[in-house]
């Protein structure tokens, strides 16, 4: 594993915009950064793939453990009113894309270590599946890449299509200023269309409830299946989230409400309790006294690297701000990230239905935030 410095393509902004990445830069510089790339051997890529599929298996086991324990459900930040909905969706094996991005810390030696799992509303999907692939085809056509995310997602849509009433899906998201959610949702909608499904768009605030308590869109059409790039924990905390509970099972949710079992940091402590010493896990606990050496504190519910502290030798050496509560923290052993010259890389390894599907790398400081740069990769042997 190495980082190679490169000269960006003269027309790189137009090149990535052609594939939909319109939020590639801001006043602070590029988000898509092709001034360098990471180079892996085939053996290193196989190590990442094996870790991805193994950790997905661990999450399945953790889900079984959590869903049967009301105390653990609450520890994971799931409101009591949602316990039965989560339990029912998990046990009924409702349709799911079952996709997400494991964030691994790794410097090419030893075993990749799980930092967390982004599986409810994962982003950096378009740049992983499409933009870096076409970059590779232009700049390193002879090289390979860990990248079947596009094809695997289409195949997954095709697999669940028979369960979707009328072969129809609505797609919704929050209207963010950066348009990241818009583009990610639009890309997922395109994938569903390529799988033969009929798709419709609706903003999250245009979804309502009719007089019978059914979920409808802005034109009062019954929403039978809904892909949402909107966190379940946000929805569950809203008045609307409480009102939909009585008839939640009448809509197919993508992703399902059981993703709340995994899309929190408390699950890291469950994993460590179930699999202590596992080579792909870092020790994690609610009790800081159980941490030996340096550690990182994370709120149970938080996103985009917000409200995190990195503690070394008893002192906070990095801290991120944010609007999430730090009343309930998870303590995770710190992995000594390696600076390859331009920052610390975090490996975003994608999974679809338990299969390794793609790799996207982001660089930042000691805490990977929402302004981390995306760096493409290649495989050379």
N, C-alpha and C positions, 0 to 999 in steps of 0.2 A: 504494500500500500504506500503510494507516494503522491505528492502533489506536484504537478507540472505547470510551470508558468507558460502562458500563451499570449499571442496578440489577438485581441478580439477581431472578429470580422468587421470590415468597414461598414457594412450595412446591417449590423446585428439587430438594431432596434426594429427596423422594418421586417427583418427575417422572423423575429419572434412574434411580432404583431400579426403576421400572416397566419400564424397558428393559434391566435387567440389570446396571447399573453400581452394584454394592453397595459397591465400594471407592472411593467418591468423595471421602472426607475421612479425615483422621487428626488426631492431637493437634496437629499443626503447622498445620492449616488445610485448605482444600479442595484436592483434586487437580483435579477438574472445576471450572473457574473461569469462570463466566459474568458476572463483574463487568466484563468487557470482551470485545470481539471484534475480529478483524482484518477489514478491508474491502479488497477487491481490485477492480480494474477487470477487465473481460473480457480486455483485452489482456494484463494481468499474469498472469491465469490461463492464457492460451494460452502464455505464456512458460514457466510452470512445467510445463505438459503437454509442451511440446516438449523441454524439458530432461530430463524423466523418460524419455521414449521414446528420446531420443538416448543417454542414459547407459546404459539397458538394452542398447542395441545395442553400446556399448563393452564392457560386461561380457561379452556373448557372445563377442566377439573375444578378450578377456582370458582367458576360460575355455578357448578353443581353444589359446591360447599356453601356459597353465599345465599343462593336462592332458597335454601331450606332453613335459614336462620334469620329470624326477624331482627336480632341484634346486629348481625353483620350487614343486613340490608340497610339499616339505619346508619351504621358506621360508614357505609359507602355513600352517604348523603342522599339516600332515596327516601322521600317523605313516606310516612306511614300509610297515607291514603293511596300510595302507588305500589305498595308491597304486593298486593294480590294481582294487579295488572302485570307487573314484572314477572312474578312467579308463573302466572298462567301463560304468558307469551313464551317463556322459556320452556315450560313443560309441553306445550302444544307444538313446539317447533314450528312456529309461524314462519312464513316466507321471509328470507333475509338475503341481502347481498353478501353479508358476512365478510365485509372488506374493512381494511384499516391500515394504519401505518405504525409499525413498531419503531420507536426511536431507540437506537442502540448507541452506546459509547464503545468505541473500538479504535485501536491504533495499528491494527494488523497483527498483533501478537496476542497469544492467549485466546480466550473466548469472548465474543461480543457480549456486552452486559446491557440488559434492558434498563432503560430510563423510565419509559412510560409507553402507553398504547393510546393512540389517537384513532378511535374507532366509531365514534358517533358522528362527528362532522369533520373528518380529516380533509385538510387542504394540501396544497403543493402537488395536486394530482395531475393537472394539465402539464405542468413543467416537467414532471417525472415521466409521464407516459408518452407525450408528444414532442414537446419543445426540445428536450435534450436528445431525443432519438434523431430528429432531423438535423440537429447540430452535429451529432456524431456522423451521420451519413454524409454531411458536407465536409467536415473537417477531418474526420478519421474514418473514412469509408471502409478501411481494411480491418478495423477493430470491432469488437463486440460490446455488448452492454447488457446488464441485468435489467431486462425490460420487456415483459410480456403483459404489463398491466392493462393496456388497451384491449388486447385480445381476450384476456381472462375476464374482464368486466363484461364485455359483450356476451361471452359464453355464459356468464352467470345470469345476466338478464334473460337470455334464452332459456336457461334452466328453470327460472321461476315464472316465466311468462304464462304457463298454463294455469297458475294459481291466481292470476290477476284478472278480475272480472272484466270481460270485454276486451282484454288485452290493452287496457288503458291505464296510464299513470299520470298523476299531477306532480309537478315539480315546484317546490317552494324554497325560499331563502329570505334572509334579512337583507334589505337594501343598503348595503354598506357603501361608504363613500369611495373606498379604494376599488370597488367592483370585484374584489377577489371572490366573494361568495357568489356573485352573479356569474362570473366566468366558470367557476367550478361547477355550479349547478347546470349551466348551459352545456358544458362538456358532458356531464353525466346524462343529461337529457338526450344529447346527440347519440351517446352510446346505446341508450334504450331504443331510440329510433332505428339505429342500425340493427338492433336485435329483432326488429319487426313490430315494436309496440307503438301504439298511438300515444302521443304525449301532449300535455297541456301545461301552461305556465300560470302560476299564481303567486303573488307576494304573500309573505306570512301574515301581514296585517289585513289581507283581503279574505282570509279564511274565517268562516263564521259557523254558527249553529242555527238550524232552522227551528220552527216551533215544535217539532217532534224530537229535538235534541240531536239531530243528525248533522254530520260535518259537511258543509257545503262551500263552494267557491263563490267568487264575486257575482256570478250569474245564477246562483242558486242551484247549480248542478251538484248532485251528490258525489262526494269524493270517495271513490271506492278503494283507491290505492294512492299513497302519497309518499314521494321522496322528499325529505326535508333536510336542508342544510341549516339546521337550527337546533341547538342543544336541548336534549330532553330535560336536563336539570333546570333550564330556563323555563321551558314550557310547563313543567310540573309545578313551578313556583308561582305561575300566573293564574288568575281567575279562570281564564279559558281552559287551562290545563286541568283544573278541577271539574269543570263542566263537561268535558269530553269523556270522563272516566266511565259513566254508565253505558256508553255505546262505543267505547274505544275499539272493541273487538270487531266492529262492523267495517272498519277501515283497515286495509293492509298498510302498515307503516314501514317505511324503509328509510332509516333502519328501525327495527322493532324496539319497543320500550325496554326489552331485556338488555339492550346495550348499556343501560345505566349500571349494570353489574360491573362492566369493564371500563367505562369512561370516567373513572375517578382514580385518585391516588391511593385510597385506602386499600384497593385490591392488591397493591404492591406488598402490603403487610400480610395479607392472606396468602399470597404466593410464597412468601418467605417462610411462613408458618407451615405450609403444606410441603414445601420442597427446600428445606434448609440446606445451604451449601451447594445448591444447583449452580453449575458453571455459568449459566446465562443470566443469573439473577444477582442483584446486589442486596445485602441485608437491609431490611426496612422494618420500621416499628413506629408505634405511637409514643414510645417511651425513649426519650433522648439518652437515658442512662444505658440503654442497650447498644448504643453506637460506640464502636471502638475506633478512635481516630477521627478523621475529617468526615463531615457529612453535609447533606443538603436538606433544607426544610422546604416542604411543598404543602400548600393548602389541599385539603381533600378534594375540593372542587375549584379549579382554576384553569385558565387557558393561556396559550401563547407565551409561556414563560413568565407570567405575571406573579408577583408577590412571593418570589423565591429568594432564599438566602443560602449562600455557600459559606460554610464554617470550616476554618482550618486552624488547628492549634488553639481552639477555643475562641477565635476571633472571626467576625463576619468579614470576608474578603470580597464579597460581591453580593449585591442586593438589587432586585428589580421591583419597580413600583407596579401598582395596579389596583383595581377596584374590588378584588376578591377578599373574602374574610380569611384571616389567619387565626381564627379562634380554634380550629382543629387542624393540626399539622401532622404530616407524615414525615418521618426522619429516614432518609435513605443514605447509605454509605456513599461517600463521594468517589467517583472514578477519576483517576488522574488523566484528564483529557490532554492530548498532545497537540501543541500548536505546530502545524505544518508550514508555517511561514506567514499566513494571513489570517489566522484565527483558529478556533477550535471546531473541528467538524463533528456533527452529529449525523449518524447514518439513519435515514428514514427508509426502512425496509417494509414494502407493501405486501399484504397478504390478501388473497381472495379465496374464501372458503377453505382456509387452512393451507393454501399453496403459496409459496414465495412467488411474487409477481413483479417486483420492480424495486429500484433503489434510487432515492433522491437524497442529496447531501446538502446540508445547510451549515454555513459557517457564521460564527458570532464570537462573543467573548465567553466568559465562564458560564454565562446563562444564555441559552438560545431563545431569543425573543422573536416578536413578529416582524422585526426588520432584519433578521438574519439573511445573509446572501445565499442564493441557491447556486451551487457549483455542479456542473455536469461531470460525468464519469465515463470511463471506458475500461474494457478488459483487454489486456495484452498478455500473451504468453510466448 
